[in-house]
Each structure stands twice: as C-alpha cells, then as structure tokens.
Amino acid sequence: MKVVRFIAEMRYFVLIPVIGLAITAGILFIRGGIDLLDFLWEMLPGMGETDTNSFIIIELVEIVHLFLVGTVLFITSFGLYQLFIQPLPLPAWLEINDIEELEMNLVGLTAVVLAVNFLSVVLEQQDENLALYGIGYALPIAALAYFIKVRSKTTDSEKEKHRQEAK
C-alpha cells in the first residue's frame, strides 16, 4: 500500500511546471506592459509621421503576442493544476477536463507564434525572398491545422462512444 500511496503522491511533482509556467506568464505580462508603456512613450511625439505605420503595427502585434503567450501559459498552468491536484474555482471557459485541451492550447499557440513571426518579416520589408519565408511558415501552420482537425474529430467520436456506453 505504501507503494501505491507513493505513486499517487507523485502527482504533486506537477507543481513544478504549474509554478514555473505561472511565473513565466507573469514575467511576460510585466514585459508586455513595460513594452507597451515604452511604445506609447516613443509614439506620442511622432504620431503624424507616415513612415512609422509599419513600425506601429509590428510593435503592437509583438506586444499583444507577449500578452497572448502569457495567457496561454497561465491557462496551461491552471489546467495542469486542475488535472493533477484539485479543481479550481474558475469560470467554466477556463476549466480543463483533459490533457488534450492543454495540447490544443499549445498547438494553437505555436501557430500564432509562427504567424506573428511571419508578419514581422513581411512588415519589415526586407530584401529577402518572402515566398520562401511564406512557404517555411505556411507548411507547419497547415500541419498544425490538420493535426487540430484530425484530433478534434477523434476526440469527438471518442466522447460520443463514451456517452453511448454510459447509457
């Protein structure tokens, strides 16, 4: 029985990524807030200049990107805690019921990171061949989208099968 209890208590090791992800998310939020304040401070004097339009878009997208990554890390942290330790008093839309939901969050985040990186390359108007960059970014995004599609169909059919068995 001691072995079973020891194995059951090993679930508390998940507190390491829970705490680490929450701290990292907080750092990203702070960094995003600082970057946003710096951006506003730099932009206020030169708001009428036309050559800053692409710079404004790139900076804002990258700042929002920091906040989005932080949010996904927080959700992942909450989800791991809910799955392995105990339920949290969170809104229904933040409840994580299985590891696949966390996996989908990570896959979605990866696609967004790739898209933001590509947008930065496009808006910086470099002399490099954008078609190669586009293909390089599009292929993994398409593969991730296909993965999400296949996984969601599989998950839906498994959930339906479990519902039928429960009846």
Beta strands, then each sheet from edge to edge (+ up, - down):
end
